[in-house]
């Protein structure tokens, strides 16, 4: 049994619209940790919807046509389709027009500073079932005319998994989407605080927290309920989920928040949640 | 009877043209199978097999592009192949070390897409919450930690 304390490199930085990101890596070269940080920055730069030059807005702008996509965007669009199925449609990347209509039309910092003036009488865009409006082929993808996709937390979860898999003993936290591997710096696992303050110790696992308390602005928040095409009206303020990967935990956490507390226990357990914590609206 | 060299050349030319013409007609009218193999049959199949033989190389190991669900810069394909075959984290890092951040992301996405394709064609599902993203070889473990423990990480709403 290992007892020695591992040499740990920790690095914290902001990404994904100012979200706190952390890498804690044991017994690995600093250059590889730096490379992982660079990958986070590059990932955001390539896929942010707030920069018209990045790949995702250009793909959305080509709605209706088969657009060439990189291997990265192709994979993430497929992941979005998987997330739609796993979540019974509650995590729907096609909610972008509804999200913009709800006021999240600029970076969250800008939205908080100057919230959009929303007209109540304005028509609210419907959120179509993602598989009906998104095709992904070999090197191309197509979103239906009038539709647009946003990767949301799915991209963060996917990336946390990929970065953590490069190390034998590491924890990667990308704005609350956490992936851990190995037995931690002191060979006792990775201790993670969930949204309700409870602590869990995990080995190889994914943990994610979602909720309506983070990215919100006067009159709205960022969790769109695809059934209503509006910010979810839910009794769950925050939910943390522990699952096999950060991606799965992210999809389950977001779904649980949109779904509400009453049906969440059985639903999560049937989809691979190992543990979850809820903070309810007081 | 003697023929001049010029006459011999003319007869030879006419004969060659006639021979080619007859051969062309014979080839054109020869019955052909409706579906011919695109590639020579493999695994010792006889040449007389009429059915299409698909080499068992696409999908699971198709790093050359066939069966892949995404495309990648051809110069990166050998690296993607090595990454797909790497079994340890150290190997993965060594393979990725010489690349740019963008290339690393694309290659990892490409390898991931291939793995997904291979798993779906074999009827297996990944990321079911009972294993690691590497394919389920490591079971996730989670236990409640004592309240006195200092957390290393907080998961939170961003």
Interface residues (C-beta under 8 A of the other chain):
Chain A: X16 X17 X19 X20 X22 X24 X28 X29 X31 X32 X35 X38 X39 X41 X42 X43 X46 X69 X70 X71 X72 X74 X75 X76 X78 X82 X136 X138 X139 X161 X162 X165 X166 X167 X168 X171 X173 X175 X176 X177 X178 X180 X181 X184 X185 X189 X190 X191 X192 X193 X194 X195 X198 X199 X200 X201 X202 X203 X204 X205 X206 X207 X208 X209 X210 X211 X212 X213 X214 X215 X238 X240 X242 X243 X244 X245 X247 X248 X271 X272 X273 X274 X275
Chain B: X68 X69 X70 X71 X72 X88 X89 X90 X92 X93 X96 X97 X101 X102 X104 X105 X106 X107 X108 X109 X110 X112 X113 X116 X127 X128 X129 X130 X131 X132 X133 X134 X138 X139 X140 X141 X142 X143 X144 X145 X146 X147 X149 X150 X151 X152 X153 X154 X155 X156 X157 X158
